[in-house]
Amino acid sequence: MESAIKTVVTTFLSSTKGKDSLEGGAFQKLVKKQFSGMMEDANCSSAVKEMQRGLDADHDGKVSFQEYLTLIGYLANSASERKAGPNPNAS
Ligand SMILES: [Ca+2]
């Protein structure tokens, strides 16, 4: 569990390249690299851009750590729903 949290943090930090937020294509790259197994749309750049706009709560065009956590929370939530669903052996 602790290592999972560390991974969430270090993945963000290594993707921002020293900045406070994920800028430009950094968010797309992160999603493609890290979430293609969990997200059907990870390799669809228009879907990922749409997702980035949805996460960008303060509309500054960048994904802050807080906004990135929204995505992590969403993914964790959908993973738990999948486990609790009618067919737990589906994936
Ligand atoms: Ca933002």
PDB file of the backbone (N, CA, C, O) and the ligand in Angstrom, with CONECT records:
HET     CA  A 101       1
ATOM      1  N   MET A   1       0.831  -1.214   0.000  1.00  0.00           N
ATOM      2  CA  MET A   1       0.000   0.000   0.000  1.00  0.00           C
ATOM      3  C   MET A   1       0.861   1.258   0.000  1.00  0.00           C
ATOM      4  O   MET A   1       0.624   2.188  -0.770  1.00  0.00           O
ATOM      5  N   GLU A   2       1.873   1.271   0.884  1.00  0.00           N
ATOM      6  CA  GLU A   2       2.765   2.439   0.903  1.00  0.00           C
ATOM      7  C   GLU A   2       3.495   2.588  -0.424  1.00  0.00           C
ATOM      8  O   GLU A   2       3.683   3.697  -0.926  1.00  0.00           O
ATOM      9  N   SER A   3       3.900   1.458  -0.979  1.00  0.00           N
ATOM     10  CA  SER A   3       4.628   1.557  -2.244  1.00  0.00           C
ATOM     11  C   SER A   3       3.704   2.009  -3.369  1.00  0.00           C
ATOM     12  O   SER A   3       4.150   2.669  -4.307  1.00  0.00           O
ATOM     13  N   ALA A   4       2.423   1.662  -3.284  1.00  0.00           N
ATOM     14  CA  ALA A   4       1.464   2.121  -4.288  1.00  0.00           C
ATOM     15  C   ALA A   4       1.334   3.646  -4.242  1.00  0.00           C
ATOM     16  O   ALA A   4       1.287   4.304  -5.281  1.00  0.00           O
ATOM     17  N   ILE A   5       1.278   4.192  -3.042  1.00  0.00           N
ATOM     18  CA  ILE A   5       1.171   5.647  -2.893  1.00  0.00           C
ATOM     19  C   ILE A   5       2.441   6.326  -3.394  1.00  0.00           C
ATOM     20  O   ILE A   5       2.386   7.357  -4.064  1.00  0.00           O
ATOM     21  N   LYS A   6       3.585   5.731  -3.060  1.00  0.00           N
ATOM     22  CA  LYS A   6       4.846   6.293  -3.555  1.00  0.00           C
ATOM     23  C   LYS A   6       4.895   6.277  -5.072  1.00  0.00           C
ATOM     24  O   LYS A   6       5.384   7.218  -5.697  1.00  0.00           O
ATOM     25  N   THR A   7       4.384   5.198  -5.663  1.00  0.00           N
ATOM     26  CA  THR A   7       4.368   5.117  -7.127  1.00  0.00           C
ATOM     27  C   THR A   7       3.504   6.207  -7.726  1.00  0.00           C
ATOM     28  O   THR A   7       3.872   6.821  -8.728  1.00  0.00           O
ATOM     29  N   VAL A   8       2.338   6.451  -7.106  1.00  0.00           N
ATOM     30  CA  VAL A   8       1.437   7.507  -7.581  1.00  0.00           C
ATOM     31  C   VAL A   8       2.176   8.862  -7.582  1.00  0.00           C
ATOM     32  O   VAL A   8       2.061   9.645  -8.525  1.00  0.00           O
ATOM     33  N   VAL A   9       2.923   9.109  -6.519  1.00  0.00           N
ATOM     34  CA  VAL A   9       3.636  10.395  -6.390  1.00  0.00           C
ATOM     35  C   VAL A   9       4.831  10.465  -7.339  1.00  0.00           C
ATOM     36  O   VAL A   9       4.990  11.446  -8.065  1.00  0.00           O
ATOM     37  N   THR A  10       5.674   9.423  -7.338  1.00  0.00           N
ATOM     38  CA  THR A  10       6.884   9.505  -8.164  1.00  0.00           C
ATOM     39  C   THR A  10       6.557   9.485  -9.657  1.00  0.00           C
ATOM     40  O   THR A  10       7.273  10.088 -10.456  1.00  0.00           O
ATOM     41  N   THR A  11       5.483   8.799 -10.034  1.00  0.00           N
ATOM     42  CA  THR A  11       5.078   8.804 -11.436  1.00  0.00           C
ATOM     43  C   THR A  11       4.715  10.219 -11.873  1.00  0.00           C
ATOM     44  O   THR A  11       5.089  10.659 -12.961  1.00  0.00           O
ATOM     45  N   PHE A  12       3.984  10.925 -11.018  1.00  0.00           N
ATOM     46  CA  PHE A  12       3.633  12.316 -11.338  1.00  0.00           C
ATOM     47  C   PHE A  12       4.884  13.169 -11.432  1.00  0.00           C
ATOM     48  O   PHE A  12       5.074  13.903 -12.402  1.00  0.00           O
ATOM     49  N   LEU A  13       5.747  13.070 -10.406  1.00  0.00           N
ATOM     50  CA  LEU A  13       6.939  13.923 -10.351  1.00  0.00           C
ATOM     51  C   LEU A  13       7.875  13.669 -11.531  1.00  0.00           C
ATOM     52  O   LEU A  13       8.453  14.608 -12.078  1.00  0.00           O
ATOM     53  N   SER A  14       8.024  12.407 -11.922  1.00  0.00           N
ATOM     54  CA  SER A  14       8.932  12.150 -13.038  1.00  0.00           C
ATOM     55  C   SER A  14       8.312  12.584 -14.363  1.00  0.00           C
ATOM     56  O   SER A  14       9.034  12.839 -15.327  1.00  0.00           O
ATOM     57  N   SER A  15       6.990  12.670 -14.422  1.00  0.00           N
ATOM     58  CA  SER A  15       6.322  13.080 -15.655  1.00  0.00           C
ATOM     59  C   SER A  15       6.276  14.592 -15.829  1.00  0.00           C
ATOM     60  O   SER A  15       6.194  15.076 -16.958  1.00  0.00           O
ATOM     61  N   THR A  16       6.328  15.346 -14.732  1.00  0.00           N
ATOM     62  CA  THR A  16       6.259  16.809 -14.848  1.00  0.00           C
ATOM     63  C   THR A  16       7.610  17.403 -15.213  1.00  0.00           C
ATOM     64  O   THR A  16       7.677  18.565 -15.617  1.00  0.00           O
ATOM     65  N   LYS A  17       8.675  16.645 -15.084  1.00  0.00           N
ATOM     66  CA  LYS A  17      10.030  17.127 -15.397  1.00  0.00           C
ATOM     67  C   LYS A  17      10.356  18.410 -14.649  1.00  0.00           C
ATOM     68  O   LYS A  17      10.789  19.397 -15.243  1.00  0.00           O
ATOM     69  N   GLY A  18      10.142  18.385 -13.338  1.00  0.00           N
ATOM     70  CA  GLY A  18      10.541  19.511 -12.498  1.00  0.00           C
ATOM     71  C   GLY A  18       9.523  20.622 -12.374  1.00  0.00           C
ATOM     72  O   GLY A  18       9.721  21.554 -11.594  1.00  0.00           O
ATOM     73  N   LYS A  19       8.415  20.543 -13.141  1.00  0.00           N
ATOM     74  CA  LYS A  19       7.396  21.585 -13.023  1.00  0.00           C
ATOM     75  C   LYS A  19       6.335  21.178 -11.994  1.00  0.00           C
ATOM     76  O   LYS A  19       6.356  20.066 -11.468  1.00  0.00           O
ATOM     77  N   ASP A  20       5.416  22.096 -11.724  1.00  0.00           N
ATOM     78  CA  ASP A  20       4.368  21.809 -10.743  1.00  0.00           C
ATOM     79  C   ASP A  20       3.244  20.954 -11.332  1.00  0.00           C
ATOM     80  O   ASP A  20       2.558  20.227 -10.614  1.00  0.00           O
ATOM     81  N   SER A  21       3.071  21.053 -12.634  1.00  0.00           N
ATOM     82  CA  SER A  21       1.935  20.405 -13.280  1.00  0.00           C
ATOM     83  C   SER A  21       2.377  19.660 -14.523  1.00  0.00           C
ATOM     84  O   SER A  21       3.480  19.861 -15.031  1.00  0.00           O
ATOM     85  N   LEU A  22       1.494  18.794 -15.004  1.00  0.00           N
ATOM     86  CA  LEU A  22       1.716  18.132 -16.287  1.00  0.00           C
ATOM     87  C   LEU A  22       1.308  19.106 -17.382  1.00  0.00           C
ATOM     88  O   LEU A  22       0.150  19.514 -17.466  1.00  0.00           O
ATOM     89  N   GLU A  23       2.287  19.480 -18.232  1.00  0.00           N
ATOM     90  CA  GLU A  23       2.012  20.457 -19.278  1.00  0.00           C
ATOM     91  C   GLU A  23       2.186  19.840 -20.646  1.00  0.00           C
ATOM     92  O   GLU A  23       2.820  18.797 -20.803  1.00  0.00           O
ATOM     93  N   GLY A  24       1.606  20.507 -21.642  1.00  0.00           N
ATOM     94  CA  GLY A  24       1.766  20.046 -23.022  1.00  0.00           C
ATOM     95  C   GLY A  24       1.319  18.611 -23.186  1.00  0.00           C
ATOM     96  O   GLY A  24       0.205  18.251 -22.805  1.00  0.00           O
ATOM     97  N   GLY A  25       2.194  17.784 -23.759  1.00  0.00           N
ATOM     98  CA  GLY A  25       1.828  16.392 -24.011  1.00  0.00           C
ATOM     99  C   GLY A  25       2.147  15.466 -22.851  1.00  0.00           C
ATOM    100  O   GLY A  25       1.981  14.252 -22.969  1.00  0.00           O
ATOM    101  N   ALA A  26       2.607  16.020 -21.724  1.00  0.00           N
ATOM    102  CA  ALA A  26       3.061  15.166 -20.612  1.00  0.00           C
ATOM    103  C   ALA A  26       1.930  14.306 -20.055  1.00  0.00           C
ATOM    104  O   ALA A  26       2.142  13.149 -19.694  1.00  0.00           O
ATOM    105  N   PHE A  27       0.731  14.876 -19.987  1.00  0.00           N
ATOM    106  CA  PHE A  27      -0.398  14.107 -19.472  1.00  0.00           C
ATOM    107  C   PHE A  27      -0.726  12.935 -20.402  1.00  0.00           C
ATOM    108  O   PHE A  27      -0.913  11.802 -19.959  1.00  0.00           O
ATOM    109  N   GLN A  28      -0.791  13.240 -21.705  1.00  0.00           N
ATOM    110  CA  GLN A  28      -1.065  12.177 -22.684  1.00  0.00           C
ATOM    111  C   GLN A  28      -0.040  11.059 -22.583  1.00  0.00           C
ATOM    112  O   GLN A  28      -0.386   9.878 -22.600  1.00  0.00           O
ATOM    113  N   LYS A  29       1.236  11.449 -22.476  1.00  0.00           N
ATOM    114  CA  LYS A  29       2.302  10.449 -22.382  1.00  0.00           C
ATOM    115  C   LYS A  29       2.136   9.574 -21.150  1.00  0.00           C
ATOM    116  O   LYS A  29       2.293   8.355 -21.209  1.00  0.00           O
ATOM    117  N   LEU A  30       1.816  10.218 -20.031  1.00  0.00           N
ATOM    118  CA  LEU A  30       1.647   9.478 -18.781  1.00  0.00           C
ATOM    119  C   LEU A  30       0.498   8.475 -18.905  1.00  0.00           C
ATOM    120  O   LEU A  30       0.628   7.310 -18.529  1.00  0.00           O
ATOM    121  N   VAL A  31      -0.617   8.946 -19.433  1.00  0.00           N
ATOM    122  CA  VAL A  31      -1.793   8.065 -19.556  1.00  0.00           C
ATOM    123  C   VAL A  31      -1.476   6.872 -20.465  1.00  0.00           C
ATOM    124  O   VAL A  31      -1.793   5.726 -20.147  1.00  0.00           O
ATOM    125  N   LYS A  32      -0.848   7.173 -21.595  1.00  0.00           N
ATOM    126  CA  LYS A  32      -0.514   6.136 -22.557  1.00  0.00           C
ATOM    127  C   LYS A  32       0.419   5.094 -21.934  1.00  0.00           C
ATOM    128  O   LYS A  32       0.240   3.889 -22.114  1.00  0.00           O
ATOM    129  N   LYS A  33       1.407   5.584 -21.205  1.00  0.00           N
ATOM    130  CA  LYS A  33       2.430   4.704 -20.643  1.00  0.00           C
ATOM    131  C   LYS A  33       1.902   3.914 -19.435  1.00  0.00           C
ATOM    132  O   LYS A  33       2.213   2.734 -19.276  1.00  0.00           O
ATOM    133  N   GLN A  34       1.109   4.570 -18.592  1.00  0.00           N
ATOM    134  CA  GLN A  34       0.769   3.969 -17.304  1.00  0.00           C
ATOM    135  C   GLN A  34      -0.622   3.334 -17.246  1.00  0.00           C
ATOM    136  O   GLN A  34      -0.853   2.413 -16.462  1.00  0.00           O
ATOM    137  N   PHE A  35      -1.548   3.826 -18.076  1.00  0.00           N
ATOM    138  CA  PHE A  35      -2.936   3.407 -17.864  1.00  0.00           C
ATOM    139  C   PHE A  35      -3.565   2.657 -19.031  1.00  0.00           C
ATOM    140  O   PHE A  35      -4.780   2.464 -19.064  1.00  0.00           O
ATOM    141  N   SER A  36      -2.739   2.233 -19.991  1.00  0.00           N
ATOM    142  CA  SER A  36      -3.353   1.595 -21.160  1.00  0.00           C
ATOM    143  C   SER A  36      -4.012   0.257 -20.798  1.00  0.00           C
ATOM    144  O   SER A  36      -4.887  -0.221 -21.520  1.00  0.00           O
ATOM    145  N   GLY A  37      -3.591  -0.341 -19.683  1.00  0.00           N
ATOM    146  CA  GLY A  37      -4.227  -1.582 -19.269  1.00  0.00           C
ATOM    147  C   GLY A  37      -5.561  -1.381 -18.562  1.00  0.00           C
ATOM    148  O   GLY A  37      -6.390  -2.290 -18.508  1.00  0.00           O
ATOM    149  N   MET A  38      -5.762  -0.176 -18.020  1.00  0.00           N
ATOM    150  CA  MET A  38      -6.988   0.103 -17.267  1.00  0.00           C
ATOM    151  C   MET A  38      -7.998   0.913 -18.052  1.00  0.00           C
ATOM    152  O   MET A  38      -9.197   0.879 -17.777  1.00  0.00           O
ATOM    153  N   MET A  39      -7.491   1.646 -19.039  1.00  0.00           N
ATOM    154  CA  MET A  39      -8.360   2.563 -19.775  1.00  0.00           C
ATOM    155  C   MET A  39      -8.414   2.177 -21.237  1.00  0.00           C
ATOM    156  O   MET A  39      -7.387   2.090 -21.910  1.00  0.00           O
ATOM    157  N   GLU A  40      -9.618   1.947 -21.718  1.00  0.00           N
ATOM    158  CA  GLU A  40      -9.773   1.598 -23.125  1.00  0.00           C
ATOM    159  C   GLU A  40      -9.301   2.720 -24.042  1.00  0.00           C
ATOM    160  O   GLU A  40      -8.806   2.466 -25.140  1.00  0.00           O
ATOM    161  N   ASP A  41      -9.456   3.965 -23.586  1.00  0.00           N
ATOM    162  CA  ASP A  41      -9.187   5.123 -24.436  1.00  0.00           C
ATOM    163  C   ASP A  41      -7.765   5.656 -24.311  1.00  0.00           C
ATOM    164  O   ASP A  41      -7.451   6.704 -24.874  1.00  0.00           O
ATOM    165  N   ALA A  42      -6.894   4.946 -23.577  1.00  0.00           N
ATOM    166  CA  ALA A  42      -5.562   5.484 -23.284  1.00  0.00           C
ATOM    167  C   ALA A  42      -4.756   5.788 -24.541  1.00  0.00           C
ATOM    168  O   ALA A  42      -3.916   6.688 -24.532  1.00  0.00           O
ATOM    169  N   ASN A  43      -4.995   5.059 -25.607  1.00  0.00           N
ATOM    170  CA  ASN A  43      -4.224   5.276 -26.826  1.00  0.00           C
ATOM    171  C   ASN A  43      -4.946   6.145 -27.852  1.00  0.00           C
ATOM    172  O   ASN A  43      -4.465   6.325 -28.971  1.00  0.00           O
ATOM    173  N   CYS A  44      -6.082   6.672 -27.472  1.00  0.00           N
ATOM    174  CA  CYS A  44      -6.835   7.569 -28.352  1.00  0.00           C
ATOM    175  C   CYS A  44      -6.572   8.999 -27.906  1.00  0.00           C
ATOM    176  O   CYS A  44      -7.084   9.430 -26.873  1.00  0.00           O
ATOM    177  N   SER A  45      -5.772   9.746 -28.683  1.00  0.00           N
ATOM    178  CA  SER A  45      -5.324  11.038 -28.172  1.00  0.00           C
ATOM    179  C   SER A  45      -6.461  12.043 -28.023  1.00  0.00           C
ATOM    180  O   SER A  45      -6.400  12.908 -27.150  1.00  0.00           O
ATOM    181  N   SER A  46      -7.504  11.948 -28.861  1.00  0.00           N
ATOM    182  CA  SER A  46      -8.611  12.892 -28.676  1.00  0.00           C
ATOM    183  C   SER A  46      -9.375  12.588 -27.385  1.00  0.00           C
ATOM    184  O   SER A  46      -9.834  13.502 -26.700  1.00  0.00           O
ATOM    185  N   ALA A  47      -9.508  11.298 -27.057  1.00  0.00           N
ATOM    186  CA  ALA A  47     -10.188  10.923 -25.809  1.00  0.00           C
ATOM    187  C   ALA A  47      -9.363  11.363 -24.600  1.00  0.00           C
ATOM    188  O   ALA A  47      -9.912  11.819 -23.597  1.00  0.00           O
ATOM    189  N   VAL A  48      -8.040  11.222 -24.703  1.00  0.00           N
ATOM    190  CA  VAL A  48      -7.172  11.613 -23.592  1.00  0.00           C
ATOM    191  C   VAL A  48      -7.192  13.139 -23.414  1.00  0.00           C
ATOM    192  O   VAL A  48      -7.174  13.638 -22.288  1.00  0.00           O
ATOM    193  N   LYS A  49      -7.228  13.870 -24.530  1.00  0.00           N
ATOM    194  CA  LYS A  49      -7.321  15.334 -24.439  1.00  0.00           C
ATOM    195  C   LYS A  49      -8.630  15.759 -23.783  1.00  0.00           C
ATOM    196  O   LYS A  49      -8.675  16.695 -22.985  1.00  0.00           O
ATOM    197  N   GLU A  50      -9.682  15.051 -24.139  1.00  0.00           N
ATOM    198  CA  GLU A  50     -10.991  15.322 -23.540  1.00  0.00           C
ATOM    199  C   GLU A  50     -10.941  15.064 -22.026  1.00  0.00           C
ATOM    200  O   GLU A  50     -11.482  15.833 -21.231  1.00  0.00           O
ATOM    201  N   MET A  51     -10.285  13.974 -21.656  1.00  0.00           N
ATOM    202  CA  MET A  51     -10.122  13.616 -20.248  1.00  0.00           C
ATOM    203  C   MET A  51      -9.329  14.691 -19.516  1.00  0.00           C
ATOM    204  O   MET A  51      -9.655  15.064 -18.389  1.00  0.00           O
ATOM    205  N   GLN A  52      -8.281  15.181 -20.175  1.00  0.00           N
ATOM    206  CA  GLN A  52      -7.448  16.232 -19.580  1.00  0.00           C
ATOM    207  C   GLN A  52      -8.271  17.501 -19.333  1.00  0.00           C
ATOM    208  O   GLN A  52      -8.138  18.139 -18.289  1.00  0.00           O
ATOM    209  N   ARG A  53      -9.116  17.858 -20.295  1.00  0.00           N
ATOM    210  CA  ARG A  53      -9.991  19.027 -20.115  1.00  0.00           C
ATOM    211  C   ARG A  53     -10.952  18.817 -18.950  1.00  0.00           C
ATOM    212  O   ARG A  53     -11.231  19.736 -18.181  1.00  0.00           O
ATOM    213  N   GLY A  54     -11.454  17.584 -18.835  1.00  0.00           N
ATOM    214  CA  GLY A  54     -12.374  17.266 -17.748  1.00  0.00           C
ATOM    215  C   GLY A  54     -11.718  17.347 -16.382  1.00  0.00           C
ATOM    216  O   GLY A  54     -12.349  17.752 -15.405  1.00  0.00           O
ATOM    217  N   LEU A  55     -10.441  16.958 -16.315  1.00  0.00           N
ATOM    218  CA  LEU A  55      -9.726  16.969 -15.035  1.00  0.00           C
ATOM    219  C   LEU A  55      -9.275  18.364 -14.639  1.00  0.00           C
ATOM    220  O   LEU A  55      -9.078  18.651 -13.458  1.00  0.00           O
ATOM    221  N   ASP A  56      -9.112  19.239 -15.645  1.00  0.00           N
ATOM    222  CA  ASP A  56      -8.514  20.546 -15.413  1.00  0.00           C
ATOM    223  C   ASP A  56      -9.507  21.493 -14.718  1.00  0.00           C
ATOM    224  O   ASP A  56     -10.124  22.355 -15.343  1.00  0.00           O
ATOM    225  N   ALA A  57      -9.632  21.293 -13.404  1.00  0.00           N
ATOM    226  CA  ALA A  57     -10.664  21.997 -12.639  1.00  0.00           C
ATOM    227  C   ALA A  57     -10.478  23.510 -12.656  1.00  0.00           C
ATOM    228  O   ALA A  57     -11.465  24.246 -12.656  1.00  0.00           O
ATOM    229  N   ASP A  58      -9.237  23.992 -12.671  1.00  0.00           N
ATOM    230  CA  ASP A  58      -9.021  25.448 -12.661  1.00  0.00           C
ATOM    231  C   ASP A  58      -8.792  26.014 -14.075  1.00  0.00           C
ATOM    232  O   ASP A  58      -8.461  27.190 -14.227  1.00  0.00           O
ATOM    233  N   HIS A  59      -8.972  25.170 -15.108  1.00  0.00           N
ATOM    234  CA  HIS A  59      -8.899  25.593 -16.508  1.00  0.00           C
ATOM    235  C   HIS A  59      -7.628  26.360 -16.854  1.00  0.00           C
ATOM    236  O   HIS A  59      -7.674  27.346 -17.590  1.00  0.00           O
ATOM    237  N   ASP A  60      -6.484  25.904 -16.320  1.00  0.00           N
ATOM    238  CA  ASP A  60      -5.234  26.572 -16.701  1.00  0.00           C
ATOM    239  C   ASP A  60      -4.495  25.794 -17.799  1.00  0.00           C
ATOM    240  O   ASP A  60      -3.367  26.132 -18.158  1.00  0.00           O
ATOM    241  N   GLY A  61      -5.143  24.755 -18.323  1.00  0.00           N
ATOM    242  CA  GLY A  61      -4.542  23.995 -19.406  1.00  0.00           C
ATOM    243  C   GLY A  61      -3.509  22.982 -18.949  1.00  0.00           C
ATOM    244  O   GLY A  61      -2.941  22.263 -19.772  1.00  0.00           O
ATOM    245  N   LYS A  62      -3.257  22.913 -17.649  1.00  0.00           N
ATOM    246  CA  LYS A  62      -2.287  21.971 -17.114  1.00  0.00           C
ATOM    247  C   LYS A  62      -2.962  21.055 -16.091  1.00  0.00           C
ATOM    248  O   LYS A  62      -4.004  21.389 -15.529  1.00  0.00           O
ATOM    249  N   VAL A  63      -2.351  19.903 -15.867  1.00  0.00           N
ATOM    250  CA  VAL A  63      -2.905  18.969 -14.882  1.00  0.00           C
ATOM    251  C   VAL A  63      -2.029  19.023 -13.630  1.00  0.00           C
ATOM    252  O   VAL A  63      -0.902  18.527 -13.626  1.00  0.00           O
ATOM    253  N   SER A  64      -2.558  19.631 -12.572  1.00  0.00           N
ATOM    254  CA  SER A  64      -1.833  19.730 -11.304  1.00  0.00           C
ATOM    255  C   SER A  64      -1.873  18.393 -10.576  1.00  0.00           C
ATOM    256  O   SER A  64      -2.579  17.470 -10.981  1.00  0.00           O
ATOM    257  N   PHE A  65      -1.107  18.306  -9.497  1.00  0.00           N
ATOM    258  CA  PHE A  65      -1.108  17.064  -8.718  1.00  0.00           C
ATOM    259  C   PHE A  65      -2.507  16.749  -8.211  1.00  0.00           C
ATOM    260  O   PHE A  65      -2.937  15.596  -8.247  1.00  0.00           O
ATOM    261  N   GLN A  66      -3.215  17.762  -7.743  1.00  0.00           N
ATOM    262  CA  GLN A  66      -4.583  17.582  -7.249  1.00  0.00           C
ATOM    263  C   GLN A  66      -5.505  17.043  -8.341  1.00  0.00           C
ATOM    264  O   GLN A  66      -6.322  16.154  -8.101  1.00  0.00           O
ATOM    265  N   GLU A  67      -5.357  17.598  -9.540  1.00  0.00           N
ATOM    266  CA  GLU A  67      -6.202  17.165 -10.658  1.00  0.00           C
ATOM    267  C   GLU A  67      -5.848  15.736 -11.095  1.00  0.00           C
ATOM    268  O   GLU A  67      -6.716  14.950 -11.477  1.00  0.00           O
ATOM    269  N   TYR A  68      -4.569  15.434 -11.028  1.00  0.00           N
ATOM    270  CA  TYR A  68      -4.095  14.074 -11.325  1.00  0.00           C
ATOM    271  C   TYR A  68      -4.668  13.074 -10.311  1.00  0.00           C
ATOM    272  O   TYR A  68      -5.015  11.950 -10.673  1.00  0.00           O
ATOM    273  N   LEU A  69      -4.765  13.484  -9.054  1.00  0.00           N
ATOM    274  CA  LEU A  69      -5.342  12.602  -8.030  1.00  0.00           C
ATOM    275  C   LEU A  69      -6.813  12.309  -8.311  1.00  0.00           C
ATOM    276  O   LEU A  69      -7.316  11.236  -7.977  1.00  0.00           O
ATOM    277  N   THR A  70      -7.493  13.267  -8.924  1.00  0.00           N
ATOM    278  CA  THR A  70      -8.882  13.029  -9.325  1.00  0.00           C
ATOM    279  C   THR A  70      -8.957  11.843 -10.278  1.00  0.00           C
ATOM    280  O   THR A  70      -9.851  11.002 -10.178  1.00  0.00           O
ATOM    281  N   LEU A  71      -8.007  11.791 -11.196  1.00  0.00           N
ATOM    282  CA  LEU A  71      -7.951  10.683 -12.147  1.00  0.00           C
ATOM    283  C   LEU A  71      -7.642   9.366 -11.429  1.00  0.00           C
ATOM    284  O   LEU A  71      -8.274   8.344 -11.698  1.00  0.00           O
ATOM    285  N   ILE A  72      -6.670   9.394 -10.517  1.00  0.00           N
ATOM    286  CA  ILE A  72      -6.310   8.190  -9.760  1.00  0.00           C
ATOM    287  C   ILE A  72      -7.541   7.691  -8.979  1.00  0.00           C
ATOM    288  O   ILE A  72      -7.828   6.495  -8.946  1.00  0.00           O
ATOM    289  N   GLY A  73      -8.254   8.634  -8.355  1.00  0.00           N
ATOM    290  CA  GLY A  73      -9.447   8.277  -7.596  1.00  0.00           C
ATOM    291  C   GLY A  73     -10.514   7.670  -8.487  1.00  0.00           C
ATOM    292  O   GLY A  73     -11.189   6.711  -8.114  1.00  0.00           O
ATOM    293  N   TYR A  74     -10.654   8.245  -9.669  1.00  0.00           N
ATOM    294  CA  TYR A  74     -11.633   7.735 -10.622  1.00  0.00           C
ATOM    295  C   TYR A  74     -11.286   6.308 -11.047  1.00  0.00           C
ATOM    296  O   TYR A  74     -12.154   5.438 -11.115  1.00  0.00           O
ATOM    297  N   LEU A  75      -9.998   6.085 -11.332  1.00  0.00           N
ATOM    298  CA  LEU A  75      -9.559   4.750 -11.764  1.00  0.00           C
ATOM    299  C   LEU A  75      -9.706   3.723 -10.642  1.00  0.00           C
ATOM    300  O   LEU A  75     -10.120   2.586 -10.869  1.00  0.00           O
ATOM    301  N   ALA A  76      -9.355   4.154  -9.414  1.00  0.00           N
ATOM    302  CA  ALA A  76      -9.495   3.249  -8.269  1.00  0.00           C
ATOM    303  C   ALA A  76     -10.959   2.888  -8.073  1.00  0.00           C
ATOM    304  O   ALA A  76     -11.302   1.741  -7.788  1.00  0.00           O
ATOM    305  N   ASN A  77     -11.805   3.885  -8.230  1.00  0.00           N
ATOM    306  CA  ASN A  77     -13.236   3.678  -8.076  1.00  0.00           C
ATOM    307  C   ASN A  77     -13.783   2.714  -9.124  1.00  0.00           C
ATOM    308  O   ASN A  77     -14.561   1.815  -8.805  1.00  0.00           O
ATOM    309  N   SER A  78     -13.370   2.908 -10.381  1.00  0.00           N
ATOM    310  CA  SER A  78     -13.903   2.019 -11.410  1.00  0.00           C
ATOM    311  C   SER A  78     -13.323   0.620 -11.247  1.00  0.00           C
ATOM    312  O   SER A  78     -13.993  -0.358 -11.576  1.00  0.00           O
ATOM    313  N   ALA A  79     -12.088   0.497 -10.745  1.00  0.00           N
ATOM    314  CA  ALA A  79     -11.517  -0.824 -10.489  1.00  0.00           C
ATOM    315  C   ALA A  79     -12.305  -1.545  -9.396  1.00  0.00           C
ATOM    316  O   ALA A  79     -12.543  -2.749  -9.490  1.00  0.00           O
ATOM    317  N   SER A  80     -12.704  -0.816  -8.371  1.00  0.00           N
ATOM    318  CA  SER A  80     -13.465  -1.454  -7.289  1.00  0.00           C
ATOM    319  C   SER A  80     -14.867  -1.818  -7.746  1.00  0.00           C
ATOM    320  O   SER A  80     -15.425  -2.819  -7.299  1.00  0.00           O
ATOM    321  N   GLU A  81     -15.441  -1.012  -8.635  1.00  0.00           N
ATOM    322  CA  GLU A  81     -16.764  -1.346  -9.171  1.00  0.00           C
ATOM    323  C   GLU A  81     -16.710  -2.602 -10.023  1.00  0.00           C
ATOM    324  O   GLU A  81     -17.620  -3.431 -10.007  1.00  0.00           O
ATOM    325  N   ARG A  82     -15.605  -2.721 -10.775  1.00  0.00           N
ATOM    326  CA  ARG A  82     -15.437  -3.903 -11.602  1.00  0.00           C
ATOM    327  C   ARG A  82     -15.345  -5.156 -10.739  1.00  0.00           C
ATOM    328  O   ARG A  82     -15.909  -6.199 -11.071  1.00  0.00           O
ATOM    329  N   LYS A  83     -14.619  -5.035  -9.617  1.00  0.00           N
ATOM    330  CA  LYS A  83     -14.471  -6.185  -8.716  1.00  0.00           C
ATOM    331  C   LYS A  83     -15.796  -6.566  -8.077  1.00  0.00           C
ATOM    332  O   LYS A  83     -16.082  -7.743  -7.857  1.00  0.00           O
ATOM    333  N   ALA A  84     -16.607  -5.538  -7.780  1.00  0.00           N
ATOM    334  CA  ALA A  84     -17.880  -5.780  -7.108  1.00  0.00           C
ATOM    335  C   ALA A  84     -18.993  -6.140  -8.080  1.00  0.00           C
ATOM    336  O   ALA A  84     -20.109  -6.467  -7.675  1.00  0.00           O
ATOM    337  N   GLY A  85     -18.674  -6.074  -9.368  1.00  0.00           N
ATOM    338  CA  GLY A  85     -19.683  -6.292 -10.402  1.00  0.00           C
ATOM    339  C   GLY A  85     -20.148  -7.739 -10.485  1.00  0.00           C
ATOM    340  O   GLY A  85     -19.687  -8.593  -9.728  1.00  0.00           O
ATOM    341  N   PRO A  86     -21.061  -8.007 -11.408  1.00  0.00           N
ATOM    342  CA  PRO A  86     -21.675  -9.322 -11.507  1.00  0.00           C
ATOM    343  C   PRO A  86     -20.668 -10.422 -11.913  1.00  0.00           C
ATOM    344  O   PRO A  86     -20.839 -11.585 -11.547  1.00  0.00           O
ATOM    345  N   ASN A  87     -19.634 -10.052 -12.659  1.00  0.00           N
ATOM    346  CA  ASN A  87     -18.677 -11.059 -13.084  1.00  0.00           C
ATOM    347  C   ASN A  87     -17.254 -10.695 -12.642  1.00  0.00           C
ATOM    348  O   ASN A  87     -16.526 -10.042 -13.390  1.00  0.00           O
ATOM    349  N   PRO A  88     -16.856 -11.109 -11.443  1.00  0.00           N
ATOM    350  CA  PRO A  88     -15.553 -10.720 -10.907  1.00  0.00           C
ATOM    351  C   PRO A  88     -14.392 -11.367 -11.656  1.00  0.00           C
ATOM    352  O   PRO A  88     -13.248 -10.952 -11.465  1.00  0.00           O
ATOM    353  N   ASN A  89     -14.639 -12.361 -12.495  1.00  0.00           N
ATOM    354  CA  ASN A  89     -13.560 -13.038 -13.201  1.00  0.00           C
ATOM    355  C   ASN A  89     -13.365 -12.498 -14.617  1.00  0.00           C
ATOM    356  O   ASN A  89     -12.587 -13.051 -15.394  1.00  0.00           O
ATOM    357  N   ALA A  90     -14.075 -11.414 -14.951  1.00  0.00           N
ATOM    358  CA  ALA A  90     -14.054 -10.906 -16.313  1.00  0.00           C
ATOM    359  C   ALA A  90     -12.662 -10.494 -16.773  1.00  0.00           C
ATOM    360  O   ALA A  90     -12.291 -10.768 -17.915  1.00  0.00           O
ATOM    361  N   SER A  91     -11.882  -9.841 -15.914  1.00  0.00           N
ATOM    362  CA  SER A  91     -10.556  -9.414 -16.346  1.00  0.00           C
ATOM    363  C   SER A  91      -9.500 -10.079 -15.512  1.00  0.00           C
ATOM    364  O   SER A  91      -8.310  -9.846 -15.723  1.00  0.00           O
TER     365      SER A  91
HETATM  366 CA    CA A 101      -5.271  22.721 -13.966  1.00  0.00          CA2+
END
